[in-house]
Amino acid sequence: MKKFIVCIVALFAVLATVCICVGAGFEYQRVDNVYINEVLQGLDVDMQPTEKVYDYTLFDRDGQVLFSTVETEDMSYDARISKALGNGDIVVDHGDCKVVFYIKSQERFENMRDRILLYLGICFALMAIAVAVSIYLLYKRTVKPFEKLKAFSGEVARGNLDFPLTLDKYNSFGAFGEAFDIMRNNLKESRLAEQKSVVDKRRLMQEIGHELKTPLASIKAIAECGCAADGNEDYAVILDKASAIENMVNDFYHATLEEEGQLNIFLTRHSSKELAQLIASCDYNGRASINTPPDCFALYDKIRMTQIIDNIIANSYKYADTDISVEMSEREGRLVTIIRDSGAGVPPEQLSYVMDRFYRGEKTAEKLGQGLGLHICRKLVERMGGEMICRNDGGFVAEIAFPKIN
């Protein structure tokens, strides 16, 4: 910036030089009156100056040339005066005679013009150099760093926090760019710390889920044995709560695996009749009616599909507690399975959020759950190449569609 200011000052200095040179040029071309006086004095004593500045002619009132330093034409007195004045020469009285000094106005004008043009050319060249240097410094110190800042901000906005910002600390954006680079480093460190924290939390959830499964299995086994031995209702309550806890643990565990991409999917070919049998096996209350499936095949993971159907049916019994109808059909080259209960459904304003992570509607507040079931179902369906949507149609409807195969 200091150099830029110096260039601006230099530009004003050049302009001042132009004015000075022009003025000096006019001063240099003034008429030499001293020489004219010396000539007039020398005519009186018949002695001429040693250095000749101008040619001159002395003539009387009859127009006769008495003395001349150059050859002259033969003309009358008035004609000589008119010609001299017309050429811009100087006519001076000397007694009864006249002296015409040929100061060569045209030549003097051309010399003066050439000198002024020379001065102006030099000055404009200096001005052009000063302007070019100013523009270069302006680009180097302002425009070019700004382009780097623009590219840097674009990379940071895209999440590339490894993109360095290299700026000369002496340019206009030096301190600003340094602050930007410090911000980038801080963001990078914060992101790395956040990612480490998320990974640690997921690992902790996996470890908790894995460790809880063993005691839960023991509790369920003891409760089942108690129910089978004496039919005590307390064992049934224990078994029910243990199953609920196990479901929650599984949901958290599967959600964590799904986020990390560790939830393995193994696609195999299955017929629609196999899918109908799978749905029937997941109906633990025996209240689901299934229509006759179409004769077609689809690719899915049987274990994950069991998890999906079991979750949807369990939600229907938990929140609607009605009979369930299952409709299987072919539509636009896909095997479509619609699972519908006869409950009140989901409020329209909440319907678009029911498959979001950890979302629970107002009517589910009194029920045990974490808002992960449908979220996990949708993720699994999408990873198997299908599509899952939820809507209201005479109750809550979950629709799953998979592409058919031969």
C-alpha positions in Angstrom: 0.0 0.0 0.0 2.9 2.4 0.8 4.3 1.7 -2.7 1.0 2.5 -4.2 0.8 5.8 -2.4 4.4 6.6 -3.6 3.3 5.9 -7.2 0.4 8.3 -6.9 2.7 11.0 -5.5 5.1 10.3 -8.4 2.2 10.7 -10.8 1.4 14.2 -9.4 5.1 15.0 -9.7 5.1 14.1 -13.3 2.1 16.3 -13.9 3.9 19.2 -12.2 7.0 18.5 -14.4 4.8 18.9 -17.5 3.7 22.3 -16.4 7.2 23.4 -15.6 8.6 22.2 -18.9 5.9 23.9 -20.9 6.5 27.1 -19.1 10.3 26.8 -19.5 9.7 26.2 -23.2 7.8 29.5 -23.7 10.4 31.4 -21.6 13.2 30.1 -23.8 11.6 31.4 -27.0 11.2 35.0 -26.0 12.6 37.7 -28.3 16.2 38.7 -27.5 15.7 42.4 -26.9 19.2 42.8 -25.7 20.6 41.8 -29.1 18.2 44.2 -30.8 19.5 47.1 -28.7 23.1 46.2 -29.4 22.4 46.3 -33.1 20.7 49.7 -32.9 23.6 51.1 -30.9 26.1 49.6 -33.3 24.4 51.2 -36.3 25.2 54.6 -34.7 28.9 53.8 -34.5 29.0 51.6 -37.5 29.9 48.5 -35.5 27.9 45.3 -35.3 27.8 42.7 -32.5 30.2 39.8 -32.8 27.4 37.2 -32.4 24.5 37.4 -34.8 21.2 36.3 -33.4 18.8 37.7 -36.0 19.3 39.0 -39.6 18.2 42.5 -40.1 17.8 45.2 -42.8 18.2 49.0 -42.5 16.2 51.1 -45.1 15.2 54.7 -45.4 11.8 56.2 -46.1 12.2 55.7 -49.8 12.5 52.0 -49.3 16.2 52.0 -50.2 18.3 49.4 -48.4 21.2 51.1 -46.5 22.5 48.0 -44.8 21.4 44.4 -44.6 22.8 41.1 -43.4 20.8 39.2 -46.0 19.8 39.7 -49.6 16.5 41.6 -49.9 14.0 42.3 -52.7 13.7 45.7 -54.3 10.4 47.2 -53.0 8.9 50.4 -51.7 8.9 51.5 -48.1 5.3 50.7 -47.4 5.6 47.3 -49.0 8.6 46.4 -46.8 6.8 47.5 -43.7 3.7 45.5 -44.6 5.7 42.4 -45.5 7.6 42.6 -42.3 4.6 43.0 -40.1 2.8 40.2 -42.0 5.7 37.8 -41.4 5.7 38.7 -37.7 9.1 40.4 -37.9 10.0 43.3 -35.6 10.2 46.8 -37.1 12.1 49.4 -35.0 12.6 53.1 -35.7 16.2 54.3 -36.1 16.2 58.0 -36.7 14.6 58.6 -40.1 15.1 55.0 -41.0 13.5 51.7 -40.2 15.2 48.4 -39.1 13.5 45.1 -39.7 14.7 42.2 -37.5 13.8 38.9 -39.1 13.0 36.9 -36.0 11.7 34.0 -38.1 8.4 33.6 -36.3 7.4 30.4 -38.2 10.7 28.8 -37.4 10.5 29.9 -33.8 7.0 28.6 -33.6 8.0 25.3 -35.0 11.0 25.0 -32.7 8.8 25.9 -29.7 6.2 23.4 -30.8 8.8 20.6 -31.2 10.3 21.4 -27.8 6.9 21.4 -26.2 6.0 18.1 -27.9 9.3 16.6 -26.7 8.6 17.7 -23.2 5.0 16.4 -23.4 6.2 13.1 -24.9 8.7 12.6 -22.1 6.2 13.6 -19.5 3.4 11.3 -20.9 5.9 8.4 -21.1 6.8 9.0 -17.4 3.0 9.2 -16.7 2.4 6.0 -18.6 5.2 4.2 -16.6 3.8 5.6 -13.3 0.3 4.5 -14.2 1.5 1.0 -15.3 3.5 0.6 -12.1 0.5 1.8 -10.1 -1.9 -0.7 -11.9 0.6 -3.5 -11.4 1.0 -2.8 -7.7 -2.8 -2.5 -7.4 -3.3 -5.8 -9.0 -0.5 -7.5 -7.1 -1.5 -6.1 -3.7 -5.3 -6.0 -4.1 -6.8 -7.9 -7.0 -4.6 -11.0 -7.0 -4.9 -11.5 -3.2 -8.6 -11.0 -3.5 -8.8 -13.8 -6.1 -6.9 -16.1 -3.8 -9.3 -15.2 -1.0 -12.2 -16.0 -3.3 -10.8 -19.4 -4.2 -9.9 -20.1 -0.6 -13.4 -19.2 0.6 -15.0 -21.4 -2.1 -12.9 -24.4 -1.0 -13.7 -23.8 2.7 -17.4 -23.6 1.8 -17.2 -26.9 0.0 -15.7 -28.4 3.2 -12.1 -28.6 2.0 -10.3 -27.4 5.1 -6.9 -28.7 3.9 -6.7 -25.9 1.2 -4.0 -23.5 2.3 -4.1 -19.7 1.9 -0.8 -18.3 0.9 -0.7 -14.5 1.0 2.2 -12.0 1.2 1.9 -10.4 4.7 2.8 -7.0 3.2 -0.1 -6.8 0.8 -3.5 -5.2 1.5 -5.1 -8.4 2.7 -2.1 -9.8 4.6 -3.5 -9.6 8.1 -7.0 -10.4 6.9 -5.7 -13.5 5.0 -3.7 -14.7 8.0 -6.9 -14.4 10.2 -8.8 -16.5 7.6 -6.1 -19.2 7.6 -6.2 -19.3 11.4 -10.0 -19.7 11.2 -9.5 -22.6 8.7 -7.1 -24.4 11.0 -9.5 -23.9 13.9 -12.4 -25.2 11.9 -10.3 -28.2 10.8 -9.3 -29.0 14.4 -12.9 -28.6 15.6 -14.1 -30.9 12.8 -11.5 -33.5 13.7 -12.4 -33.3 17.3 -16.1 -33.6 16.5 -15.5 -36.6 14.3 -13.5 -38.3 17.0 -16.2 -37.6 19.5 -18.9 -39.1 17.2 -16.8 -42.2 16.6 -16.2 -42.6 20.3 -19.9 -42.3 21.0 -20.8 -44.8 18.4 -18.2 -47.3 19.7 -19.6 -46.8 23.2 -23.1 -47.5 21.9 -21.9 -50.6 20.1 -20.1 -51.8 23.2 -23.1 -51.1 25.5 -25.5 -52.8 23.0 -23.2 -55.8 22.8 -22.7 -56.1 26.5 -26.4 -55.8 27.3 -27.4 -58.6 25.0 -25.9 -61.3 27.2 -27.7 -60.4 30.5 -30.9 -59.7 28.6 -30.8 -63.2 27.0 -30.4 -64.7 30.5 -33.3 -62.7 31.9 -35.5 -63.7 29.0 -34.6 -67.3 29.4 -35.3 -67.4 33.1 -38.6 -65.5 32.5 -39.6 -68.0 29.8 -38.8 -70.9 32.0 -40.8 -69.4 34.8 -43.8 -68.8 32.5 -43.6 -72.4 31.3 -43.2 -73.8 34.8 -46.0 -72.2 36.9 -47.7 -69.6 34.6 -46.9 -66.7 37.0 -47.9 -63.4 35.5 -44.9 -61.7 37.0 -42.6 -63.8 34.7 -44.7 -62.6 31.8 -44.2 -59.0 32.8 -40.5 -59.5 33.2 -40.3 -61.2 29.7 -42.3 -58.4 28.1 -40.1 -55.6 29.6 -36.9 -57.6 28.8 -38.1 -57.9 25.2 -38.8 -54.2 25.0 -35.3 -53.4 26.3 -33.8 -55.8 23.8 -35.7 -54.1 21.0 -34.3 -50.7 22.1 -30.8 -52.0 22.3 -31.1 -53.6 18.9 -32.4 -50.4 17.4 -29.5 -48.3 18.8 -27.0 -51.0 17.8 -28.3 -51.2 14.2 -28.6 -47.4 13.9 -24.9 -47.1 14.9 -23.8 -49.8 12.5 -25.9 -48.3 9.7 -24.3 -44.8 10.2 -20.8 -46.3 10.0 -21.7 -48.5 7.0 -21.0 -51.7 8.9 -24.6 -53.0 8.6 -23.9 -55.7 6.1 -26.5 -56.5 3.4 -26.5 -59.8 1.5 -29.0 -59.7 -1.4 -30.5 -63.0 -2.5 -33.3 -64.0 -4.9 -36.7 -64.6 -3.2 -40.2 -65.2 -4.6 -43.2 -63.2 -3.5 -44.6 -66.3 -1.8 -41.5 -66.4 0.4 -42.0 -62.8 1.3 -45.6 -63.6 2.3 -44.5 -66.4 4.5 -41.9 -64.1 6.1 -44.6 -61.5 6.8 -46.8 -64.2 8.4 -43.9 -65.4 10.6 -43.4 -61.8 11.9 -47.1 -61.5 12.9 -46.7 -62.6 16.5 -50.4 -61.7 17.3 -51.8 -63.5 14.3 -54.1 -60.5 13.4 -52.6 -59.8 9.9 -54.4 -60.9 6.7 -52.3 -61.4 3.6 -53.7 -61.5 0.1 -52.5 -63.9 -2.5 -49.1 -62.6 -3.8 -48.3 -62.2 -7.5 -46.0 -64.7 -9.0 -42.7 -62.8 -9.2 -39.2 -62.5 -7.7 -37.2 -59.8 -6.0 -33.7 -59.3 -4.4 -33.5 -58.6 -0.7 -31.7 -59.7 2.4 -33.9 -62.1 4.3 -32.5 -61.2 7.8 -32.9 -57.5 7.2 -36.3 -57.9 5.6 -37.4 -59.8 8.7 -36.2 -57.0 10.8 -38.1 -54.4 8.7 -41.4 -56.3 8.6 -41.1 -57.2 12.3 -40.6 -53.5 13.1 -43.5 -52.2 11.0 -45.9 -54.8 12.4 -44.7 -54.2 16.0 -45.3 -50.5 15.6 -48.9 -51.1 14.3 -49.7 -53.3 17.3 -48.1 -50.8 19.7 -49.7 -47.6 18.5 -52.9 -48.7 16.7 -53.7 -52.2 18.3 -55.9 -53.1 15.3 -56.0 -55.9 12.7 -53.5 -55.5 9.9 -54.0 -56.0 6.2 -51.1 -56.8 3.9 -51.5 -56.3 0.1 -48.9 -57.6 -2.3 -49.0 -56.6 -6.0 -47.0 -55.8 -9.1 -46.7 -52.2 -10.1 -44.5 -50.6 -12.8 -42.0 -53.5 -12.7 -41.8 -53.6 -8.9 -43.0 -55.9 -6.2 -45.1 -53.6 -3.8 -46.0 -54.6 -0.3 -48.5 -52.5 1.6 -48.9 -53.0 5.3 -52.0 -51.1 6.7 -53.6 -50.9 10.2 -57.0 -49.5 11.0 -55.9 -46.9 13.6 -56.1 -43.1 13.6 -52.9 -42.8 11.5 -50.4 -40.0 11.9 -51.3 -36.3 11.9 -50.7 -34.9 8.4 -48.3 -32.3 9.7 -46.1 -35.0 11.2 -46.3 -37.6 8.4 -43.2 -36.3 6.6 -41.1 -36.8 9.7 -42.1 -40.3 10.9 -39.0 -41.9 9.2 -36.6 -39.3 10.5 -34.0 -40.3 13.1 -35.2 -40.0 16.7 -38.5 -38.4 15.7 -41.5 -39.4 17.8 -45.0 -38.0 17.3 -47.3 -36.5 19.9 -49.3 -39.7 20.3 -46.3 -41.8 21.0 -45.2 -40.0 24.1 -46.7 -42.6 26.5 -45.2 -45.5 24.5 -41.7 -46.9 25.0 -39.5 -46.1 22.0 -36.7 -44.0 20.6 -37.9 -43.0 17.2 -35.4 -45.2 15.4 -37.5 -48.1 14.1 -38.9 -46.6 10.9 -35.7 -44.7 10.3 -33.7 -47.9 10.3 -36.3 -49.6 8.1 -36.1 -46.9 5.4 -32.3 -47.0 5.4 -32.3 -50.8 5.1 -34.8 -50.8 2.3 -32.9 -48.1 0.4 -29.6 -50.0 0.8 -31.3 -53.1 -0.7 -32.3 -51.0 -3.8 -36.0 -50.5 -2.8 -38.1 -47.6 -1.7 -40.2 -47.1 1.4 -43.0 -44.5 2.0 -45.5 -43.9 4.8 -48.9 -42.3 4.4 -52.4 -42.3 5.8 -55.1 -44.3 4.1 -57.8 -45.7 6.4 -55.1 -46.0 9.0 -51.3 -45.8 8.9 -49.8 -47.3 5.8 -46.2 -48.5 5.2 -45.4 -49.2 1.6 -42.3 -51.1 0.5 -41.3 -51.6 -3.1 -38.5 -53.6 -4.7 -37.6 -54.0 -8.4 -38.7 -57.4 -9.8 -36.2 -59.8 -11.3 -36.6 -62.8 -13.5 
